[in-house]
């Protein structure tokens, strides 16, 4: 087994280092973050850093890159009452979603450039992605600078839109049925297989797979 130290990583060529470190967490969620500037220009960006931070109240987080250069997503969230959307990427949309990471010029919306459609729901001031099966409306509550210059944005979930058929009786989501994809590293998009699910774990009782309910 190869042993790689922090010193080794620091000495790697830049692109090799980026690829390696981004692959270390394994599979990550693929989401498009939708925002709007005060003047109305929209922005769309691929994120793989969304994390669950609590269920009561429902709280999620995303990590933004260092703000040493302009970051439209971060600035739009700050300027638009903390509002943004999180939209599940389908595998069929992977190329278009990945394209949102390109450095488009100021004044050009990634929605139009990448072939996505803005949709505004229930008066929420940030755009959802019409082509995505799951859309969440979030509002920033806290932000936490991280030692490496990135920023953790902690947000409350205010709205959830999803197909009724994807919601299981126990409240879980059938992501495979939805076609939601996962990301590995910086550029790998993966289909999601049907899961093996287990019940609540208890000491002395080995977990057994749950039978799917119709």
C-alpha positions as CSV (number, residue, x, y, z in Angstrom):
1,X,0.0,0.0,0.0
2,X,1.4,3.4,-1.0
3,X,1.8,6.0,1.8
4,X,1.4,9.6,0.8
5,X,2.2,12.3,3.4
6,X,1.1,15.9,3.5
7,X,4.6,16.9,2.5
8,X,4.3,14.6,-0.5
9,X,1.1,16.3,-1.5
10,X,2.5,19.7,-1.2
11,X,5.3,18.7,-3.6
12,X,3.1,17.3,-6.3
13,X,2.6,19.2,-9.6
14,X,-0.4,21.5,-9.3
15,X,-2.9,19.6,-11.5
16,X,-1.9,16.2,-10.1
17,X,-2.4,17.6,-6.6
18,X,-5.8,19.1,-7.5
19,X,-7.0,15.8,-9.0
20,X,-5.7,13.7,-6.1
21,X,-7.1,15.8,-3.3
22,X,-10.5,16.3,-4.9
23,X,-10.8,12.5,-5.3
24,X,-9.9,11.7,-1.6
25,X,-13.5,12.1,-0.2
26,X,-14.9,9.6,-2.7
27,X,-18.3,10.2,-4.4
28,X,-19.8,13.6,-3.8
29,X,-23.2,15.1,-4.7
30,X,-23.6,16.9,-8.0
31,X,-25.6,20.1,-7.6
32,X,-26.2,23.3,-9.6
33,X,-26.3,26.4,-7.4
34,X,-28.6,29.1,-8.8
35,X,-28.3,32.7,-7.7
36,X,-29.4,36.1,-8.9
37,X,-27.6,39.5,-8.7
38,X,-29.7,42.5,-7.5
39,X,-29.9,43.8,-11.1
40,X,-31.5,40.5,-12.2
41,X,-28.6,38.8,-13.9
42,X,-28.6,35.1,-13.0
43,X,-25.7,32.8,-12.3
44,X,-25.4,29.0,-12.3
45,X,-22.5,27.0,-10.9
46,X,-21.7,23.3,-10.4
47,X,-20.9,22.4,-6.8
48,X,-19.9,19.1,-5.2
49,X,-19.5,20.3,-1.6
50,X,-23.2,20.3,-0.4
51,X,-23.4,18.7,3.1
52,X,-26.2,17.8,5.5
53,X,-25.8,19.8,8.8
54,X,-29.0,19.0,10.6
55,X,-32.7,17.9,10.2
56,X,-34.5,20.0,12.8
57,X,-34.5,22.7,11.4
58,X,-33.4,21.4,8.0
59,X,-29.9,22.8,7.4
60,X,-27.5,22.3,4.6
61,X,-24.1,23.8,3.8
62,X,-21.9,24.5,0.8
63,X,-18.2,25.4,0.6
64,X,-17.2,28.2,-1.7
65,X,-13.7,28.7,-3.0
66,X,-11.5,31.6,-1.6
67,X,-12.9,35.0,-2.3
68,X,-9.5,36.5,-3.2
69,X,-11.0,36.9,-6.7
70,X,-14.6,37.7,-7.6
71,X,-17.0,34.8,-6.9
72,X,-20.3,35.5,-8.5
73,X,-22.2,32.7,-6.5
74,X,-20.9,34.0,-3.2
75,X,-21.5,37.6,-3.9
76,X,-25.0,37.0,-5.3
77,X,-26.0,35.1,-2.2
78,X,-24.7,37.9,0.0
79,X,-26.4,40.6,-2.1
80,X,-29.8,38.8,-2.5
81,X,-30.9,38.3,1.2
82,X,-28.9,35.1,1.4
83,X,-31.1,33.3,-1.1
84,X,-29.9,30.5,-3.5
85,X,-31.1,27.3,-4.9
86,X,-29.6,23.8,-4.9
87,X,-30.6,21.6,-7.9
88,X,-29.8,17.9,-8.3
89,X,-27.9,17.2,-11.5
90,X,-29.1,14.3,-13.7
91,X,-26.6,12.2,-15.5
92,X,-28.0,13.2,-18.8
93,X,-27.2,16.8,-17.9
94,X,-23.6,16.2,-16.9
95,X,-21.9,17.9,-19.8
96,X,-24.0,21.0,-19.5
97,X,-23.6,21.1,-15.7
98,X,-19.8,20.7,-16.0
99,X,-19.8,23.6,-18.6
100,X,-21.0,26.0,-15.9
101,X,-17.5,25.8,-14.4
102,X,-16.1,27.7,-17.4
103,X,-15.0,31.3,-16.8
104,X,-17.8,33.1,-18.6
105,X,-17.5,36.9,-19.0
106,X,-19.3,39.2,-16.7
107,X,-22.8,39.9,-17.9
108,X,-23.4,36.4,-19.4
109,X,-25.7,34.0,-17.5
110,X,-24.6,30.4,-17.3
111,X,-28.3,29.4,-17.6
112,X,-28.4,30.6,-21.2
113,X,-24.8,29.7,-22.1
114,X,-25.1,26.1,-20.9
115,X,-28.7,25.4,-22.0
116,X,-30.6,25.5,-18.8
117,X,-33.9,27.2,-18.1
118,X,-34.5,29.6,-15.2
119,X,-37.7,28.9,-13.2
120,X,-39.0,31.2,-10.4
121,X,-41.2,29.6,-7.8
122,X,-43.5,31.0,-5.1
123,X,-41.8,34.4,-4.9
124,X,-38.4,33.0,-4.0
125,X,-35.7,35.5,-5.2
126,X,-33.3,32.9,-6.6
127,X,-33.8,30.8,-9.8
128,X,-34.3,27.1,-9.8
129,X,-33.2,24.9,-12.8
130,X,-36.3,23.7,-14.7
131,X,-34.4,20.7,-16.1
132,X,-33.5,19.3,-12.6
133,X,-35.8,16.9,-10.8
134,X,-35.1,18.2,-7.3
135,X,-34.8,21.8,-6.4
136,X,-34.2,23.3,-3.0
137,X,-34.6,26.9,-1.9
138,X,-32.1,27.9,0.8
139,X,-31.4,31.0,2.8
140,X,-28.0,31.8,4.3
141,X,-27.9,31.8,8.1
142,X,-24.2,31.7,8.9
143,X,-20.8,31.7,7.2
144,X,-17.6,30.3,8.6
145,X,-14.2,31.1,7.1
146,X,-11.9,28.1,6.9
147,X,-8.1,28.2,7.4
148,X,-7.4,27.6,3.7
149,X,-9.4,30.6,2.5
150,X,-12.6,28.7,1.6
151,X,-15.9,29.6,3.3
152,X,-18.6,27.3,4.7
153,X,-22.0,28.7,4.0
154,X,-24.7,27.4,6.4
155,X,-28.2,27.7,5.1
156,X,-31.8,26.9,6.1
157,X,-33.9,24.9,3.7
158,X,-37.1,26.9,3.0
159,X,-38.5,25.1,0.0
160,X,-38.3,21.6,-1.5
161,X,-39.6,20.7,-5.0
162,X,-39.5,17.1,-6.2
163,X,-41.5,14.5,-8.1
164,X,-44.0,12.7,-5.9
165,X,-42.9,9.3,-7.4
166,X,-39.4,9.8,-6.1
167,X,-40.5,10.1,-2.4
168,X,-40.5,6.8,-0.6
169,X,-43.1,6.1,2.2
170,X,-40.4,6.5,4.9
171,X,-39.3,9.9,3.6
172,X,-36.2,8.8,1.8
173,X,-35.6,9.8,-1.9
174,X,-35.2,7.3,-4.7
175,X,-32.2,8.9,-6.3
176,X,-31.7,6.1,-8.8
177,X,-35.2,6.5,-10.1
178,X,-34.6,10.3,-10.4
179,X,-31.4,9.8,-12.4
180,X,-29.4,12.0,-10.0
181,X,-25.7,11.6,-10.5
182,X,-22.6,11.8,-8.3
183,X,-19.2,13.4,-8.8
184,X,-15.7,11.9,-8.2
185,X,-12.7,14.2,-8.2
186,X,-13.1,17.3,-10.4
187,X,-14.6,15.9,-13.5
188,X,-16.0,12.4,-13.1
189,X,-19.8,12.0,-13.3
190,X,-21.4,8.7,-12.2
191,X,-24.7,7.0,-12.5
192,X,-26.4,6.1,-9.2
193,X,-27.3,2.4,-8.7
194,X,-30.2,1.1,-6.6
195,X,-29.0,1.1,-3.0
196,X,-28.7,-1.6,-0.4
197,X,-30.6,-0.1,2.6
198,X,-30.4,-1.1,6.2
199,X,-32.5,-0.4,9.3
200,X,-31.6,1.4,12.4
201,X,-28.4,-0.1,13.9
202,X,-28.5,-1.6,17.4
203,X,-25.7,-3.3,19.4
204,X,-25.9,-7.1,19.2
205,X,-28.1,-7.0,16.1
206,X,-26.3,-7.3,12.8
207,X,-27.9,-5.0,10.2
208,X,-30.1,-6.8,7.7
209,X,-31.1,-5.3,4.3
210,X,-34.5,-3.7,4.3
211,X,-37.1,-5.0,2.0
212,X,-38.3,-2.4,-0.4
213,X,-42.0,-1.4,0.0
214,X,-44.1,-0.8,-3.0
